[in-house]
Amino acid sequence: MAVTLALLPTPLVQAPRLAAALGVTSLLVKRDDLTGFAVAGNKARQLAPIVADAQAQHADVLVTGGTPGSNFVQAASAAAAWGGLRCVLVLAGDPVPLTSHPNLAAAAAWGAEVRFTGDADRASVDAQLPVTAAALREQGFSPYVVPRGGASATGADAYRVAVDELLEQLQGRRPVVVIACGAGGTLAGLIAGNVAHGRPLRIVGASVSRPVEDVQVLDLARQVAALRGEPAPRADDVELVDARGPGHGLASAAGDAAACLALRAEGLVLDPVYTAKALAVLPAAVGDQAALFWHTGGLLDAVAGFMGEDR
Ligand SMILES: Cc1ncc(COP(=O)(O)O)c(C=O)c1O
């Protein structure tokens, strides 16, 4: 049996008060905020095969990165510690105190070493990851590089498997699925899984960090399908809506309103960067169809959001 970090299956629950508040016919919530490893949310699924692959390749350092407040780097730090690997994080921008964001503080608490690119552009991380890995190799270490967000086929495959889990829980129901999309690994896996099952679901990715035309999800979904020898997704299997609002990492008024409804109607905690923006686009995306909101976590980002606002 494959090693998992997440406690699976995650619950699938009805959210009738939130459905009424949002004006949708019915609403299910897939609780991947409750994956139960660190504060990893959706990333707990992806990090298990990533750490297993690093171990299989006899790596001793996980090298990855993102923004200083990234949920993924927090989750990756915990997964590396769990797997007995050193963790080096490459973060965009100038150095900030480790206490400047709960995710960064948690990553440090799990023992990650932090480096900054000096450039706020997230692409600076992508450029720096191989450089950092090469320097570690020169020092005699064996690094394993994980792209931002864990968006590799190895990681995304965990969400291919999550489709099996969801379809079993749905017992024939066919809601429209709405999920936040950042680097795209999560959505890519879901698309590959949906295609493998003969396309029973409509899946809408709420792109929160880049314009929809820049989301590289089809190629990754095809890589996942190829790994398993399953049918290749087509371009029309990818459905994305722009949910960025004012931009990546910036709260939106619509997202804040949706998060407030979720909190007060169902006690669901949404973060301003991913999940709140995804829920905000759900009513328009599903119309009069039954809806399923795939909650991907982001708890520490939500806490950061609460601290920054006078609620
Ligand atoms: C809370 C949360 N939801 C959704 C996502 C999007 O996942 P992906 O990067 O696989 O698209 C992330 C990514 O970091 C996240 O932290």
The ligand as a MOL file (V3000), in Angstrom:
LIG
                    3D

  0  0  0     0  0            999 V3000
M  V30 BEGIN CTAB
M  V30 COUNTS 16 16 0 0 0
M  V30 BEGIN ATOM
M  V30 1 C -4.9780 26.4800 0.2800 0
M  V30 2 C -4.5960 26.1480 -1.1120 0
M  V30 3 N -5.5580 25.8490 -1.9860 0
M  V30 4 C -5.2930 25.5720 -3.2740 0
M  V30 5 C -4.0010 25.5780 -3.7350 0
M  V30 6 C -3.7760 25.3150 -5.1880 0
M  V30 7 O -3.1350 24.1110 -5.4130 0
M  V30 8 P -2.2550 23.9410 -6.7380 0
M  V30 9 O -1.0050 24.7450 -6.5040 0
M  V30 10 O -2.0040 22.4810 -6.7890 0
M  V30 11 O -3.0150 24.4790 -7.8780 0
M  V30 12 C -2.9400 25.8770 -2.8590 0
M  V30 13 C -1.5550 25.9310 -3.3440 0
M  V30 14 O -0.6470 26.2740 -2.6360 0
M  V30 15 C -3.2500 26.1690 -1.5150 0
M  V30 16 O -2.2820 26.4950 -0.6450 0
M  V30 END ATOM
M  V30 BEGIN BOND
M  V30 1 1 1 2
M  V30 2 1 2 3
M  V30 3 2 2 15
M  V30 4 2 3 4
M  V30 5 1 4 5
M  V30 6 1 5 6
M  V30 7 2 5 12
M  V30 8 1 6 7
M  V30 9 1 7 8
M  V30 10 2 8 9
M  V30 11 1 8 10
M  V30 12 1 8 11
M  V30 13 1 12 13
M  V30 14 1 12 15
M  V30 15 2 13 14
M  V30 16 1 15 16
M  V30 END BOND
M  V30 END CTAB
M  END
